[in-house]
Amino acid sequence: MNDQHDHGALGDAEYAEFMELASEEGFDAEEVEGAIEEAGHGPLPVLAVVGRPNVGKSTLVNRIIGRREAVVEDKPGVTRDRVTYEAEWAGRRFKVVDTGGWEQDVLGIDAAVAAQAEFAIEAADACLFVVDATVGATDTDEAVVRLLRRAGKPVVLAANKVDGQSGEADASMLWSLGLGEPFPVSSLHGRGTGDLLDEVLRKLPEAPEQRFGNAVGGPRRIALIGRPNVGKSSLLNKVAGEDRVVVNALAGTTRDPVDELIELGGVTWKFVDTAGIRKKVHLQEGADYYASLRTAAAIEKAEVAVILIDTTDNISVQDQRIITTAVESGRAIVIAYNKWDELDEERRYYLEREIETEMQQVAWAPRVNVSAKTGRHMEKLVPAIETALAGWETRIPTGRLNAFLGEIVAAHPHPIRGGKQPRILFGTQAGTKPPRFVLFASGFLEAGYRRFIERRLREEFGFEGTPIHISVRVREKRGRKK
C-alpha cells in the first residue's frame, strides 16, 4: 500500500492526525518524518569485511565503527566471539561483520579463508575486500575474488597499508584483480577511509534485502541456536521425525548450517541448524570462530531464534552472549530448556532460581521445557514459535498508543532532574518485525524510565516473544507554535 510506504506504518488519515498533533507540540514536520523513517527502517544493511589474515581487517573495522572494539594483534587469528558491530557514516547506519581472524587449519590457509569468507558473504548485502597493497595480490586473494564473483554481491576493494604517496603505485596494481577501483587506505592512520566509506554507502542498499519473512509465500525460518552439545541437532531430528543431522556426543559436531523443510501442525517451517557458539578453547579457536560467524549468518536469515539451554549445566556467560546476539538482531525469540527429563528435584529447584536471576533480559520470551532425546513436550514448540511471531508482528494504532502514553505520564511522571521534568508528548509505532516505537518528548528520558515504558507496553499489549525498540526524539528549544 502506498500510504504505508510513504508514512512508515501509518495510514493516510492516521498520519494526518499524527502530524497535526506534532505541530501543536512544536515539532517540525520534517523532523518528525525523519524520526519515523529512521525508527521504521528495521534491520540495517550488512557489510562483510573479508580478506586473508593479517591484512588489517580488524584495524579497519575499528576505524569504521569509530572505536577500538574488534581485537587487533599483529598475528593472524585473534578475532574472537563478537563478529557484528553497528557503524554510522554520513548519517546512515549499517552493520559490519568482521571476519578478522582465524587459525590456520589442517586444510591450509586457502581453505580457511574460503570457509571464512563464505559465511560472512552469505549474511551480507555488500562486501569490503581488504588487500595488503605492500604485498600485492596473492593466490589466496585470488581465491577470495572467485568467491566474491560467485556470490554476486556488490564489492568495494580496499588497498590497505598505503601510508603515503609512495604506496599509491602499489594500490593501483590491484586493478588486476578485476574488482574495479582499489581505494588506497591506511587503517592504522585513517588515511583515505572517508572516500572508502562513501563508496561503501553507494554499494549498500538504503534498506537491506528482506532475507527473512514470508513476503513471497516461503516458509517461516527458524534458527536453532545455542552453545555446543546443547542438543540442537537432536532437536531437529526429533522435530523432523527422522535422523537428518549427524548427532555425536562430541561437542561441536555440526560445522555447517543445515536447512530443513519440516511440516508441523499442517504448516511447513524451515529449520536452520547451526554450529554451537563455543567459548575460547586454545586448540579450537578457528572452529569456534567459524561457529559464531555461522550462527550470526543463520540469525540474519531467520525470523525466529529458538535458543536451546542445557538444563543439566549452569546457565553460562556463553548462554547470555547468545541470547544478547539474538535480541540485538531483533528476531522473535523462544527459549527451549532441553534435557528436562534428566533433572532431579534439587537441580530443578536451583535451575528455576538461575532462570529468575540470569534470564531476566528475555523474561518476555515463551518458554518450553523439552527433551530432544525423548520428544517430551515437543508439541509445545510450534505454539511457542507462533506466539513469538505474533508478538513480533504486532502493531498498535497511533490513537490507542497515545491514549496509553497519556495514562502513563499522568500516573507515573518522569522524575524531576535539574529542576526540569521531561514529558512524553506523543508517540507512534514506526514499524514491526520487531516492533519499533518512536516517542517525542520535551526532554531527555532516562534509561530507567524507558525500561519502565517498555515493561508497561508489554503488560498492556502483549508483545510476547519479541524485543521492542524504543527511540526518543527530544523537542528542540525554539518555543511552541501558536
C-alpha positions in Angstrom: 0.0 0.0 0.0 1.3 3.5 -0.9 0.3 5.1 2.4 2.3 2.5 4.3 5.2 3.1 2.0 5.1 6.8 2.3 4.4 7.1 6.1 6.1 4.0 7.5 3.4 2.1 9.4 0.9 4.9 9.4 -2.1 5.2 7.0 -3.1 8.5 5.5 -5.8 9.5 8.0 -3.7 8.4 10.9 -0.7 10.2 9.5 -2.5 13.5 9.1 -3.9 13.3 12.6 -0.4 12.5 14.0 1.3 15.4 12.1 -1.3 17.8 13.4 -0.5 16.6 17.0 3.2 17.0 16.3 2.7 20.6 15.0 0.7 21.5 18.2 3.5 20.3 20.3 6.1 22.4 18.5 7.8 19.7 16.3 8.8 20.5 12.8 7.1 18.2 10.2 10.5 17.3 8.6 12.0 16.4 11.9 9.0 14.1 12.8 9.0 12.4 9.4 12.8 11.8 9.7 12.4 10.3 13.1 9.6 7.9 12.0 11.6 6.9 8.9 14.8 6.3 10.9 12.9 4.2 13.5 10.9 2.3 10.9 13.8 1.1 8.8 14.1 -2.2 10.6 17.1 -4.4 10.0 20.2 -2.5 8.9 22.2 -3.3 5.8 25.1 -5.6 6.4 28.7 -5.1 5.2 31.1 -8.0 5.4 34.8 -7.2 5.7 36.7 -10.1 4.1 40.3 -10.9 3.2 43.2 -13.1 4.1 44.9 -13.0 7.5 46.9 -10.0 8.8 45.9 -7.5 6.1 44.5 -5.2 8.7 40.8 -6.1 8.6 40.1 -5.6 12.4 42.0 -2.3 12.5 39.9 -1.1 9.6 36.7 -2.3 11.3 37.7 -0.2 14.4 38.2 2.8 12.0 34.7 2.2 10.5 32.9 1.8 13.8 34.9 4.7 15.4 36.0 2.8 18.5 38.5 0.1 19.4 36.3 -2.9 19.7 37.4 -5.6 17.3 40.5 -7.3 18.7 43.7 -6.3 17.0 47.1 -8.1 17.3 49.9 -8.4 14.9 49.3 -12.0 14.0 46.6 -13.9 12.2 43.8 -15.5 14.2 43.0 -13.1 17.1 39.4 -12.0 16.3 37.0 -13.9 18.5 33.4 -14.1 19.9 31.8 -10.9 18.7 31.7 -10.6 14.9 29.0 -8.0 14.3 29.2 -4.3 15.1 27.0 -1.2 14.3 28.5 1.7 12.4 27.4 5.1 11.1 28.7 7.2 8.2 27.3 10.3 6.7 24.1 9.9 8.7 23.5 6.3 7.6 23.7 3.3 9.9 24.8 -0.2 8.9 26.1 -3.4 10.4 29.7 -4.5 9.9 30.7 -8.2 10.1 34.3 -8.5 11.0 35.9 -11.7 9.6 39.2 -10.6 11.0 40.9 -13.7 12.3 41.1 -17.5 12.4 43.6 -20.3 13.0 45.3 -21.9 10.0 43.7 -25.3 10.0 45.0 -28.6 8.6 43.4 -28.0 5.2 45.7 -25.0 4.7 45.1 -21.3 4.7 43.2 -21.2 1.4 40.6 -23.5 2.8 40.3 -21.4 6.0 39.9 -18.1 4.1 37.4 -19.6 1.7 35.2 -21.0 4.6 35.5 -17.8 6.5 34.5 -15.6 3.6 31.6 -17.8 2.5 29.8 -17.5 5.9 30.3 -13.7 6.0 29.3 -13.1 2.4 26.1 -15.2 2.9 24.9 -12.8 5.5 25.9 -9.6 3.7 24.3 -7.0 1.4 27.8 -5.8 0.2 31.4 -6.8 0.8 34.5 -4.8 1.7 37.5 -6.8 0.4 40.8 -5.8 2.1 44.1 -6.5 0.4 47.6 -5.6 1.7 48.9 -3.2 -1.0 52.5 -3.6 0.1 52.4 -7.3 -0.6 50.1 -7.2 -3.7 47.5 -9.8 -4.8 48.4 -13.3 -3.6 46.9 -16.7 -4.7 44.7 -16.5 -1.5 43.4 -13.1 -2.5 42.6 -14.5 -6.0 40.6 -17.3 -4.3 38.6 -14.8 -2.3 37.9 -12.9 -5.6 36.5 -16.0 -7.1 34.2 -16.4 -4.1 33.0 -12.8 -4.3 32.3 -13.2 -8.0 30.3 -16.4 -7.4 28.2 -14.7 -4.7 27.3 -11.8 -6.9 27.3 -9.3 -4.0 28.5 -5.7 -4.6 32.2 -5.3 -3.6 34.4 -2.4 -2.6 38.2 -3.1 -2.8 40.4 -1.6 -0.1 44.1 -1.4 -0.8 45.4 -1.2 2.8 48.7 -0.1 4.3 49.1 2.8 1.9 50.7 5.3 4.2 51.8 7.9 1.7 52.2 8.8 -2.0 54.8 6.1 -2.5 52.1 3.4 -1.7 49.7 4.8 -4.4 51.5 2.8 -7.1 51.2 -0.4 -5.1 47.5 0.2 -4.8 47.0 0.8 -8.5 48.5 -2.6 -9.2 45.3 -4.1 -7.6 43.2 -3.1 -10.6 44.5 -6.5 -11.9 42.0 -8.3 -9.5 39.2 -7.2 -11.8 37.0 -5.8 -8.9 37.1 -2.2 -10.1 38.9 0.8 -8.5 41.2 -0.1 -5.5 40.7 2.5 -2.7 44.1 3.3 -1.1 43.7 3.4 2.7 45.7 3.2 5.9 43.5 1.6 8.5 46.2 2.4 11.1 46.3 6.1 10.4 42.8 6.6 8.9 44.2 7.9 5.5 41.6 7.5 2.7 38.9 5.9 4.9 36.4 8.7 4.2 36.4 8.1 0.4 36.3 4.3 1.1 33.2 4.7 3.2 31.5 7.0 0.7 31.9 4.2 -1.8 30.6 1.6 0.7 27.4 3.6 1.1 26.9 3.7 -2.6 27.1 -0.1 -2.7 24.9 -0.7 0.3 21.1 -0.7 -0.1 19.2 2.0 1.8 17.3 -0.8 3.4 18.6 -4.4 3.3 17.0 -7.2 1.2 14.5 -8.9 3.4 16.3 -12.2 3.9 13.7 -13.3 6.4 9.9 -13.2 6.3 7.4 -14.9 4.1 6.6 -12.0 1.7 6.9 -14.3 -1.3 5.0 -17.1 0.4 8.0 -19.0 1.6 8.1 -21.0 4.8 8.9 -19.1 8.1 12.5 -19.5 9.0 13.6 -20.8 12.4 17.3 -20.7 13.6 18.1 -23.2 16.3 21.0 -21.6 18.3 22.9 -22.4 21.5 26.2 -23.5 22.7 27.8 -26.8 21.6 26.3 -30.1 22.6 23.1 -28.5 23.9 21.0 -30.7 21.6 20.3 -28.6 18.6 20.8 -31.5 16.1 18.9 -33.9 18.3 16.0 -31.4 18.5 16.0 -31.0 14.7 15.9 -34.8 14.2 13.1 -35.2 16.7 11.0 -32.5 15.1 11.7 -34.0 11.6 10.8 -37.4 12.8 14.0 -39.0 11.4 17.8 -38.8 11.6 18.6 -36.0 9.2 21.5 -34.5 11.1 24.7 -36.2 12.4 24.4 -36.4 16.2 27.6 -37.0 18.2 28.3 -36.7 21.9 31.5 -34.9 20.9 30.7 -31.2 21.2 30.9 -29.2 18.1 30.0 -31.9 15.5 27.8 -29.5 13.4 30.0 -27.5 11.1 27.6 -26.0 8.5 24.1 -24.7 8.9 21.6 -27.3 7.6 18.3 -26.1 6.3 15.4 -28.5 6.7 11.8 -28.0 5.4 9.6 -29.7 8.0 5.9 -29.9 8.3 4.4 -29.5 11.7 0.7 -28.9 12.5 -0.1 -28.7 8.8 2.4 -25.9 8.3 5.8 -26.1 6.6 8.7 -24.5 8.5 12.3 -24.0 7.5 14.6 -25.0 10.4 18.2 -23.9 10.3 20.5 -25.9 12.5 23.7 -24.0 13.4 27.1 -24.9 14.8 27.2 -24.1 18.5 28.9 -21.0 19.7 31.9 -22.1 21.8 33.9 -20.3 24.4 37.7 -19.7 23.7 39.5 -23.1 23.7 43.0 -22.7 22.5 43.1 -25.6 20.1 39.6 -25.0 18.8 39.8 -21.2 18.3 39.5 -21.4 14.5 36.5 -23.7 14.5 34.8 -21.7 17.3 35.2 -18.5 15.3 33.6 -20.1 12.3 30.8 -21.3 14.5 30.0 -17.8 15.8 30.1 -16.5 12.3 27.8 -19.2 11.0 25.4 -18.5 13.9 25.4 -14.8 13.1 24.6 -15.6 9.4 21.8 -18.0 10.4 20.2 -15.4 12.7 20.4 -12.8 9.9 18.3 -15.1 7.7 15.9 -16.2 10.3 12.6 -14.8 11.7 12.6 -16.7 15.0 15.6 -17.8 17.1 14.9 -20.9 19.2 17.6 -20.7 21.9 18.4 -24.0 23.5 19.7 -24.1 27.1 21.2 -27.2 28.6 19.3 -27.6 31.9 21.9 -30.1 33.3 24.5 -27.4 33.3 24.6 -23.9 34.9 23.3 -21.1 32.7 26.6 -19.6 31.5 28.1 -16.4 30.2 28.1 -18.0 26.8 24.3 -18.6 27.0 23.9 -15.0 27.9 26.0 -13.9 25.0 24.0 -16.0 22.5 20.8 -14.5 23.9 22.2 -11.0 23.6 23.1 -11.7 19.9 19.6 -12.9 19.1 17.9 -9.9 21.0 20.2 -7.3 19.3 19.4 -8.9 15.9 15.7 -8.1 16.5 14.4 -11.6 15.9 11.4 -13.2 17.6 12.7 -15.5 20.4 11.7 -18.8 22.1 13.7 -20.3 24.9 13.8 -24.1 24.9 15.1 -25.7 28.1 16.5 -29.0 26.9 17.3 -32.3 28.7 14.4 -31.5 31.1 13.9 -35.3 31.6 17.4 -35.6 33.2 16.7 -33.2 36.1 16.3 -34.3 39.7 14.2 -32.2 42.1 17.3 -30.4 43.6 18.7 -29.4 40.2 15.2 -28.3 39.1 14.9 -26.0 42.2 18.3 -24.4 41.5 17.6 -24.1 37.8 14.4 -22.1 38.5 16.4 -19.7 40.7 19.0 -19.3 37.9 16.3 -18.6 35.4 14.9 -15.9 37.7 18.3 -14.2 38.0 20.1 -14.9 34.8 17.3 -14.8 32.2 15.7 -11.5 33.1 16.6 -9.9 29.8 14.3 -12.4 28.0 11.6 -12.8 30.7 9.1 -11.9 27.9 10.1 -14.9 25.7 7.9 -18.0 25.5 9.5 -20.9 27.4 9.2 -24.6 26.7 10.7 -27.4 28.8 11.7 -30.2 26.3 13.7 -33.3 25.8 15.1 -33.6 22.3 16.1 -37.2 23.1 12.7 -38.5 24.2 10.4 -36.0 22.5 8.9 -34.7 25.7 6.8 -31.6 25.2 7.9 -31.2 21.6 4.3 -30.5 20.6 4.6 -27.2 22.6 7.4 -25.9 20.4 5.3 -24.8 17.4 2.6 -22.9 19.5 5.5 -21.1 21.3 7.0 -20.1 17.9 3.6 -18.9 16.6 3.2 -16.8 19.8 6.6 -15.2 19.3 5.9 -14.5 15.6 2.5 -12.9 16.5 4.2 -10.6 19.1 7.0 -9.8 16.5 4.4 -8.6 14.0 2.0 -6.8 16.4 1.1 -3.2 15.5 -0.6 -0.7 17.9 -2.7 2.0 16.2 -1.3 5.5 17.0 -4.5 6.7 18.7 -4.6 3.8 21.1 -0.8 4.1 21.8 -1.2 7.8 22.7 -4.1 7.2 25.0 -1.9 4.6 26.7 1.1 7.0 26.9 -1.2 9.8 28.3 -2.3 7.5 31.1 1.3 6.6 32.0 2.5 10.2 32.0 -0.4 11.1 34.3 0.1 8.2 36.7 3.9 7.8 36.6 5.6 11.1 35.5 9.3 11.1 34.8 11.4 12.1 37.8 12.4 15.7 38.1 16.1 16.2 37.1 17.9 19.5 37.4 14.7 21.3 38.2 13.0 20.0 35.0 10.6 17.3 34.4 10.8 15.7 30.9 7.4 14.6 29.5 6.4 12.2 26.7 4.3 14.4 24.4 3.2 11.7 21.9 4.5 8.7 20.1 3.9 6.2 17.2 4.9 2.7 16.2 7.2 3.2 13.3 7.5 -0.5 12.3 7.1 -4.2 13.1 9.4 -7.3 13.0 10.4 -6.3 15.7 8.0 -3.6 17.0 9.8 -0.2 16.8 8.4 2.9 18.6 9.5 6.5 18.4 8.5 8.7 21.3 8.6 12.5 21.1 9.4 14.2 24.4 10.1 17.6 25.9 13.4 16.5 27.4 15.8 13.5 27.7 14.2 10.3 29.1 16.4 8.3 31.4 17.2 4.7 30.6 15.3 3.5 33.7 12.2 5.4 32.5 12.5 3.9 29.0 12.7 0.4 30.5 9.6 1.2 32.6 7.7 2.3 29.4 8.8 -1.0 27.7 7.5 -3.0 30.7 4.2 -1.2 30.6 3.9 -1.7 26.8 4.3 -5.4 27.3 1.8 -5.5 30.2 -0.8 -3.6 28.1 -0.3 -5.0 24.6 1.5 -8.4 25.0 4.5 -8.4 22.6 5.3 -11.9 23.9 8.5 -13.3 22.3 9.8 -10.2 20.7 12.3 -7.5 21.5 11.0 -3.9 21.5 13.0 -1.0 20.2 12.2 2.5 21.6 13.8 5.6 20.3 13.2 9.1 21.7 13.2 12.4 19.9 13.5 15.5 22.1 11.9 18.7 21.0 14.4 21.4 20.1 14.3 24.6 22.2 12.6 27.0 19.9 9.3 27.9 21.6 5.9 26.4 21.0 4.0 27.2 17.9 0.8 29.2 18.4 
